[in-house]
Amino acid sequence: MATVKQIYDFAIKWCDKFRDCDINYIELLDHWMADECIALGFNIDCGKAFKEKYGLAIYDPETLNKIIDDITDIPLLGSAIYLRWRYFNHWAYDSAEILNPQNRAWFILALSRLALLCQENQFVFKGTLKKIRIVSNNVCFSCMPEPDDEVEQHLTINNDGQVLFLGYNFGHNGIKHKKIRSKSFKIEKEDVKRLFRAIETYFNREYTEVFATDIGNWVMELTNTEGITYKFYGSLCAEFDYEGTDLSNLIREIVGMNDLYVFDGNAKPDVINKITINYHRVTKIKLDQKPKEVKKDFITWDYSECLIIDRESGTLEYIQNIGTDSNITFKYKINDGIVNLLERFDARKLFKHIKGNFEDVIENPNETRDYIITIDYTKSPSRIITGSYDKNGLLEDFLYFVETITNFIKYYNMQEMFNPFVFGKVKRRKSEYIFCSVIFKGGYKSYYYLTDDDSIEIGDLVLVPAGDDDHEVVVEVDNIEYFSKENAPRSIEKTKRIIRKYINDDFAN
């Protein structure tokens, strides 16, 4: 009887073969797979049982992908692999079709699932990392690449900082890939330590991997200092998060190659890391009266503003240069807030179109207003945009940008030091009542209501009884005052009371 370890080794071995784009189909169809399947106890009749249970999944990779997580029977899945192989070995009109991308995808998916079912900490790295080797293949059966498209990347990083990169194009019919570029270089030791620590930490514990057939795949070999190599597999949609950093992005950053496929296929949309806007106005002011010793008829006012939104530092900085020795700076450091702010802008679309001014526009000879906008991205090179600071000279979506930034600043612009509602507030005595002046929607006159809730503030929405039938109405608190019973603006007994603060679920039905 075969052991789980033997089945695991079988699955890994043949999965590697089906991933090898240079393999000859004869090597896949010779008797070796049949011999191993029989030795492991897989049989064709059991494979037919798989077909009866899962239908089209016996040959269609998309169908198999939909139910792959439901398959937990190792002998059943192994026998299905044997039956599918047998089709190409005995019955297919052209046995070489086993090399077609969709057929490879089926075997890779099935064998990967078989390996996953057999694993006993096989996908857990142990020891001290010495070398990383990642092969990322971006071929998917649903869309055939062009011969010159780069579809496979090999990346090797040693613990001494040596990096080797190889890129391969699809070639003719994808049978044999052709190397189209290579790079060999070294990275800093501190960067190696940072990367290796992240990879070691992440892959020395169990993790969840998703296999899919409509995208490419990756294979990673981690070799420790004892010479033991651990293999990991997955589809090019993996999101491996290490302490808030995506491992694919970490590798791209440290290696300095933004076009690496790594684990996610580099399919995530580009993001904006930094936006810098420099506004510059130069105004010539005519001197109506001037001392005799002054020969100039004009003085020049050189004025500028600068806005910097930076993802890395989590800051928004606004600088206003009024004159040579006068400037004003506002700085907001809100890490998550800045990230969310930048995410509101689509890196693919922001600041792409300028209408432009007509050639015969009338310029002011005594004043110029210009801007320079610099946008830094994660993947794409930086963009620099220049123009005149007017409606047609600016970007068509500049108004949306300004409104978004203005709302952001207003949201966080919560000063209390100069707020009269803060420094002008009187503390209530025990004998005093809380009178809230409220305004009904569409009205202008305020009405007094009592409350015992000290947390209610001016501007809050509250629920109050109104009219002779005391139906509930939402009103806004316009003012809050404290009065003793003797000085109350109206009778305590006859004044209605606020029910409570308004919540969004009120009147939901």
Secondary structure by P-SEA (a helix, b strand, c coil): cccaaaaaaaaaaaaaaaacccccccccccaaaaaaaaaacccaaaaaaaaaacccccccaaaaaacccccccaaaaaaaaaaaaaaaacccccccccccaaaaaaaaaaaaaaaaaaccccccccccccbbbbbbbccccccccccccccbbbbbbcccbbbbbbbbcccccccbbbbcccccccccaaaaaaaaaaaaaaacbbbbbbbbccccbbbbbbbccccbbbbbbbccccccccccccaaaaaaaaaccccccccccccccccccbbbbbbbbbbbbbbccccccccccbbbbbbbbbbbbbccccbbbbbbbccccbbbbbbbbbaaaaaaaaaaccccccccccccccccccccccccccbbbbbbcccccbbbbbbcccccccccaaaaaaaaaaaaaaaaccccccccccccbbbbcccbbbbbbbbcccccbbbbbbbccccccccbbbbbbbcccccbbbbbbcbbbbbcccccccccccccccccccccccccc
